[in-house]
Amino acid sequence: MRNDASPSGLDSDPHYLALETLADILRACGDHAFDTHAHTAEQVRKRAELWLRHLLVGAPHPDTSLSTARDFVGVRRFVRELRATELAFVRSALTDLRGMISTVFVNIERMFLTDGEGDAQLKASIARLHARAQAASLDELRNELQSVTTELSRLIGSRERRRSEEVAQLGAELRQLHARLQETRRSAETDALTGVHNRRAFDAFLERVVEFDGMVGAPVSLMLFDVDDFKHVNDTLGHLAGDSVLSTIGKTLARAFLRKVDFVSRYGGEEFAVIVRDTNLTEARRMAERARLAVHALRLPEYPELELGVSIGVATLRIPETKLEWLKRADDALLEAKRAGKNCVVLAAE
């Protein structure tokens, strides 16, 4: 709205110069307004425009539209109140900023100050920043913030490298511990003589199978093996021969049942137990017969005259049935195999 071609002779008129100066102030108020808690920048621009029109061309008074008399006092009051509001807003925002900076770095201090010389350096830097945040100018605060942030980044980087090394070392120790635990577990669940699972492992696996397979109705079969005439082997050839027989039969059964769902164990004495999952009675009989033939074909180099045989009882899990009931039916079938002449397979009644 300003007319740069001022009327002739008015450039040196003090009243005109004062009016133009006041107009420039109003233009600046509108051009450089910003949002505060009390008003928005757009509201200030509109308000400044109304005062500018009132001042220069005698437009209606912004507050009392009926009056056109120039209200210089009102203009000054508008400018003072606007600047007072903006100053209060800036001071409040700066106070909030100082508080946030202090809070952030105090929390960082609590988080990271745990050890070492680096932590002492960080603590001193944060204390210096905290003091600056309370009293320093914006330029000083900005410079100090940049300095502390750089120091913090360096210290955090150093700490992260230390932590990475510690984590890597801990990971290696955990892997070693896991390997030892796995080896201990295998030792605790393995029969030392035959290399297959022991009775403890069998009992635990049997219970899990009954609970899970019995719940979902999946076919699962149990085979009980008894080495024929084992007492005669011990009595005539000695216990070393008996141990050799058990060890050889255990390895043979482990090779005969290679699926991940097969579980081979030494049940006790000269007896072995095999659990075959996802296997019905017909399939279990075929697998048991194949294992029987593999044992019967064995020849021990140190005892070439010894002929081996196993009697086998097979039972498929009924729904519902407890593990003891299942074991008893397999054991009864094993006794029938013994009575039937040994070295044969007998199926339990379904």
C-alpha positions as CSV (number, residue, x, y, z in Angstrom):
1,M,0.0,0.0,0.0
2,R,3.0,2.3,0.4
3,N,3.3,5.0,-2.3
4,D,7.1,5.4,-2.8
5,A,6.4,8.6,-4.8
6,S,5.6,10.7,-1.8
7,P,3.9,14.1,-2.3
8,S,6.3,16.9,-3.1
9,G,7.8,18.5,-0.1
10,L,6.5,15.9,2.4
11,D,9.8,13.8,2.5
12,S,11.2,16.3,5.1
13,D,7.9,16.8,6.9
14,P,8.4,15.3,10.4
15,H,4.7,14.4,10.7
16,Y,4.8,12.6,7.4
17,L,8.0,10.8,8.3
18,A,6.6,9.7,11.6
19,L,3.4,8.4,9.8
20,E,5.6,6.5,7.3
21,T,7.7,5.1,10.1
22,L,4.6,3.9,11.9
23,A,3.3,2.4,8.7
24,D,6.6,0.5,8.2
25,I,6.3,-0.9,11.7
26,L,2.7,-2.1,10.9
27,R,3.9,-3.7,7.7
28,A,6.7,-5.5,9.5
29,C,4.2,-6.7,12.1
30,G,2.2,-8.4,9.4
31,D,5.1,-9.6,7.3
32,H,7.1,-11.2,10.2
33,A,4.2,-12.5,12.3
34,F,4.4,-16.0,13.6
35,D,2.0,-18.3,15.5
36,T,1.8,-18.0,19.2
37,H,-0.4,-19.3,22.0
38,A,-2.5,-16.1,21.8
39,H,-2.9,-15.7,18.0
40,T,-1.9,-17.1,14.6
41,A,0.3,-15.3,12.0
42,E,-2.7,-14.9,9.7
43,Q,-4.7,-13.2,12.3
44,V,-1.8,-10.7,13.0
45,R,-1.4,-10.0,9.3
46,K,-5.1,-9.2,8.9
47,R,-5.1,-7.0,12.0
48,A,-2.0,-5.1,10.9
49,E,-3.5,-4.5,7.5
50,L,-6.7,-3.0,9.1
51,W,-4.5,-0.6,11.3
52,L,-2.4,0.3,8.2
53,R,-5.5,1.2,6.2
54,H,-6.9,3.2,9.1
55,L,-3.6,5.0,9.6
56,L,-2.8,5.9,5.9
57,V,-6.2,6.4,4.2
58,G,-8.6,6.9,7.1
59,A,-10.3,3.5,6.9
60,P,-12.7,2.7,9.7
61,H,-11.1,2.0,13.1
62,P,-10.3,-1.7,13.5
63,D,-12.0,-1.9,16.9
64,T,-14.8,0.7,16.4
65,S,-15.7,0.7,12.8
66,L,-17.9,3.8,13.2
67,S,-14.9,6.0,13.7
68,T,-12.5,7.2,11.0
69,A,-10.3,9.5,13.1
70,R,-6.8,8.2,13.2
71,D,-6.1,6.6,16.5
72,F,-2.3,6.8,16.9
73,V,-2.6,5.7,20.6
74,G,-4.5,2.6,19.5
75,V,-1.8,1.8,16.9
76,R,1.0,2.0,19.5
77,R,-1.0,-0.1,21.9
78,F,-1.6,-2.7,19.2
79,V,2.2,-2.9,18.4
80,R,3.2,-3.0,22.1
81,E,0.7,-5.7,22.9
82,L,1.7,-7.8,19.8
83,R,5.4,-7.5,20.7
84,A,4.7,-8.3,24.4
85,T,2.8,-11.4,23.4
86,E,5.5,-12.6,21.0
87,L,8.2,-11.9,23.5
88,A,6.4,-13.8,26.2
89,F,5.9,-16.7,23.7
90,V,9.6,-16.7,22.8
91,R,10.7,-16.7,26.4
92,S,8.3,-19.5,27.2
93,A,9.5,-21.5,24.2
94,L,13.1,-20.9,25.1
95,T,12.5,-21.9,28.7
96,D,10.8,-25.1,27.5
97,L,13.7,-25.8,25.2
98,R,16.2,-25.3,28.0
99,G,14.2,-27.7,30.1
100,M,13.9,-30.3,27.4
101,I,17.6,-30.2,26.7
102,S,18.3,-30.6,30.4
103,T,15.9,-33.5,30.8
104,V,17.1,-35.3,27.7
105,F,20.7,-35.2,28.7
106,V,20.0,-36.0,32.3
107,N,18.2,-39.1,31.1
108,I,21.1,-39.9,28.8
109,E,23.5,-39.5,31.8
110,R,21.4,-41.9,33.8
111,M,21.3,-44.4,31.0
112,F,25.0,-44.4,30.1
113,L,26.9,-43.5,33.2
114,T,27.9,-46.9,34.4
115,D,31.6,-47.3,34.1
116,G,35.0,-46.0,33.2
117,E,36.8,-42.8,32.3
118,G,34.6,-42.1,29.3
119,D,31.6,-41.9,31.6
120,A,33.4,-39.3,33.8
121,Q,34.0,-37.2,30.6
122,L,30.4,-37.6,29.6
123,K,29.2,-36.6,33.0
124,A,31.3,-33.4,33.0
125,S,30.1,-32.5,29.5
126,I,26.4,-33.0,30.5
127,A,26.9,-30.9,33.6
128,R,28.4,-28.1,31.5
129,L,25.5,-28.3,29.1
130,H,23.0,-28.3,31.9
131,A,24.5,-25.1,33.2
132,R,24.5,-23.5,29.8
133,A,20.9,-24.5,29.2
134,Q,19.9,-22.5,32.3
135,A,21.6,-19.2,31.5
136,A,23.6,-19.1,28.3
137,S,22.5,-17.3,25.1
138,L,21.1,-19.2,22.2
139,D,24.4,-19.1,20.3
140,E,26.3,-20.4,23.3
141,L,23.7,-23.0,24.0
142,R,23.8,-24.2,20.4
143,N,27.6,-24.4,20.4
144,E,27.6,-26.3,23.6
145,L,24.9,-28.7,22.4
146,Q,26.9,-29.5,19.3
147,S,30.0,-30.1,21.4
148,V,28.3,-32.4,23.8
149,T,26.5,-34.2,21.0
150,T,29.8,-34.9,19.3
151,E,31.3,-36.1,22.5
152,L,28.3,-38.2,23.2
153,S,28.4,-39.8,19.8
154,R,32.1,-40.6,20.3
155,L,31.6,-42.2,23.7
156,I,28.5,-44.1,22.5
157,G,30.5,-45.4,19.6
158,S,33.3,-46.5,21.8
159,R,30.9,-48.2,24.2
160,E,29.1,-49.9,21.4
161,R,32.3,-51.4,20.2
162,R,33.1,-52.6,23.7
163,R,29.6,-54.1,24.1
164,S,29.9,-55.8,20.7
165,E,33.1,-57.4,21.8
166,E,31.5,-58.4,25.1
167,V,28.5,-59.8,23.3
168,A,30.7,-61.7,20.8
169,Q,32.6,-63.2,23.7
170,L,29.4,-64.0,25.6
171,G,28.0,-65.7,22.5
172,A,31.1,-67.9,22.2
173,E,30.8,-68.9,25.8
174,L,27.1,-69.6,25.4
175,R,27.7,-71.8,22.4
176,Q,30.4,-73.7,24.3
177,L,28.0,-74.1,27.2
178,H,25.2,-75.2,24.9
179,A,27.5,-77.8,23.3
180,R,28.5,-79.1,26.8
181,L,24.8,-79.2,27.9
182,Q,23.9,-81.1,24.7
183,E,26.7,-83.5,25.3
184,T,25.6,-83.9,28.9
185,R,22.0,-84.5,27.9
186,R,23.1,-87.1,25.3
187,S,25.2,-88.8,27.9
188,A,22.3,-88.8,30.4
189,E,19.9,-90.3,27.8
190,T,22.3,-92.8,26.1
191,D,23.0,-96.4,27.1
192,A,26.8,-96.6,27.4
193,L,27.0,-100.2,26.2
194,T,24.8,-100.2,23.1
195,G,24.9,-96.5,22.1
196,V,21.1,-96.3,21.8
197,H,18.7,-94.4,24.1
198,N,18.5,-95.6,27.7
199,R,15.4,-96.5,29.8
200,R,15.1,-93.0,31.2
201,A,14.9,-91.5,27.8
202,F,12.5,-94.2,26.6
203,D,10.1,-93.5,29.5
204,A,10.0,-89.8,28.8
205,F,9.5,-90.3,25.1
206,L,6.8,-92.9,25.6
207,E,4.8,-90.4,27.7
208,R,5.1,-87.6,25.2
209,V,4.1,-89.9,22.4
210,V,1.0,-91.2,24.2
211,E,0.0,-87.6,25.1
212,F,0.5,-86.1,21.6
213,D,-0.2,-89.0,19.2
214,G,-3.1,-90.1,21.4
215,M,-4.5,-86.7,21.3
216,V,-4.3,-86.2,17.5
217,G,-5.0,-89.8,16.6
218,A,-1.8,-90.4,14.6
219,P,-0.8,-94.1,14.2
220,V,2.1,-95.1,16.4
221,S,3.5,-98.6,17.2
222,L,5.6,-100.0,20.0
223,M,8.0,-103.0,19.5
224,L,9.6,-104.9,22.4
225,F,12.7,-107.0,21.5
226,D,14.1,-109.8,23.7
227,V,17.4,-111.4,22.8
228,D,16.8,-115.2,22.7
229,D,18.8,-117.4,25.0
230,F,20.9,-114.5,26.3
231,K,21.4,-116.2,29.7
232,H,22.9,-119.2,27.9
233,V,25.4,-116.8,26.2
234,N,26.5,-115.4,29.5
235,D,26.7,-118.8,31.2
236,T,28.7,-120.5,28.4
237,L,30.7,-117.7,26.8
238,G,30.9,-115.2,29.6
239,H,29.7,-111.7,30.2
240,L,32.1,-110.1,27.8
241,A,30.4,-112.1,25.1
242,G,27.0,-111.0,26.4
243,D,28.1,-107.4,26.2
244,S,29.4,-107.9,22.7
245,V,26.0,-109.4,21.7
246,L,24.0,-106.5,23.2
247,S,26.3,-103.8,21.7
248,T,26.1,-105.4,18.2
249,I,22.3,-105.8,18.3
250,G,21.9,-102.2,19.5
251,K,23.9,-100.9,16.6
252,T,21.9,-103.2,14.2
253,L,18.5,-101.9,15.4
254,A,19.8,-98.3,15.2
255,R,20.6,-99.0,11.5
256,A,17.3,-100.7,10.9
257,F,15.2,-97.8,12.2
258,L,16.7,-94.7,10.6
259,R,13.7,-92.4,10.3
260,K,13.6,-89.3,12.5
261,V,10.3,-90.5,13.8
262,D,11.8,-93.8,15.0
263,F,13.1,-94.2,18.6
264,V,15.4,-97.0,19.5
265,S,16.3,-97.7,23.2
266,R,17.6,-100.3,25.5
267,Y,14.6,-101.2,27.7
268,G,16.6,-103.2,30.3
269,G,18.9,-106.2,30.5
270,E,18.7,-108.0,27.1
271,E,15.5,-106.2,26.0
272,F,15.2,-103.3,23.6
273,A,12.2,-101.1,22.8
274,V,11.5,-99.3,19.5
275,I,8.7,-96.7,19.0
276,V,7.8,-96.0,15.3
277,R,5.5,-93.1,14.8
278,D,3.2,-92.6,11.8
279,T,3.2,-96.4,11.5
280,N,0.2,-98.7,11.7
281,L,0.3,-102.3,12.9
282,T,0.8,-103.8,9.4
283,E,3.7,-101.5,8.6
284,A,5.1,-102.1,12.1
285,R,5.1,-105.9,11.5
286,R,7.0,-105.5,8.3
287,M,9.6,-103.3,10.0
288,A,9.9,-105.6,12.9
289,E,10.4,-108.6,10.6
290,R,13.1,-106.9,8.7
291,A,14.9,-106.0,12.0
292,R,14.5,-109.7,13.1
293,L,16.1,-111.0,10.0
294,A,19.0,-108.4,10.3
295,V,19.8,-109.6,13.8
296,H,19.5,-113.3,12.8
297,A,22.0,-112.7,10.0
298,L,24.6,-111.3,12.4
299,R,27.9,-113.2,13.0
300,L,30.3,-112.0,15.7
301,P,34.0,-112.6,14.5
302,E,35.1,-113.5,18.0
303,Y,32.3,-116.0,18.4
304,P,31.6,-117.4,14.9
305,E,29.6,-120.3,16.2
306,L,27.1,-118.0,17.9
307,E,23.7,-117.7,16.2
308,L,21.6,-114.8,17.3
309,G,17.8,-114.3,17.4
310,V,15.2,-111.9,18.9
311,S,11.6,-112.4,19.9
312,I,9.4,-109.4,19.1
313,G,6.1,-108.2,20.4
314,V,4.3,-105.4,18.5
315,A,1.4,-103.2,19.7
316,T,-0.2,-100.2,18.1
317,L,-1.5,-97.5,20.4
318,R,-5.2,-97.5,21.0
319,I,-7.3,-94.4,21.5
320,P,-7.7,-94.0,24.4
321,E,-5.0,-96.0,26.1
322,T,-2.5,-95.2,28.8
323,K,1.2,-95.9,28.4
324,L,1.1,-98.8,30.9
325,E,-1.8,-100.4,29.0
326,W,0.1,-100.0,25.8
327,L,3.3,-101.5,27.3
328,K,1.5,-104.4,28.7
329,R,-0.1,-105.4,25.4
330,A,3.3,-105.2,23.7
331,D,4.9,-107.3,26.5
332,D,2.1,-109.9,26.3
333,A,2.8,-110.1,22.6
334,L,6.5,-110.6,23.3
335,L,5.7,-113.5,25.8
336,E,3.6,-115.1,23.0
337,A,6.6,-114.9,20.7
338,K,8.7,-116.6,23.3
339,R,6.1,-119.3,23.8
340,A,5.8,-119.7,20.0
341,G,9.4,-120.8,19.7
342,K,11.4,-117.6,19.8
343,N,13.0,-115.6,16.9
344,C,9.6,-114.5,15.6
345,V,7.2,-111.5,15.6
346,V,3.8,-111.6,17.3
347,L,1.2,-108.8,17.0
348,A,-0.9,-107.7,20.0
349,A,-4.7,-107.8,19.5
350,E,-6.0,-104.4,18.4
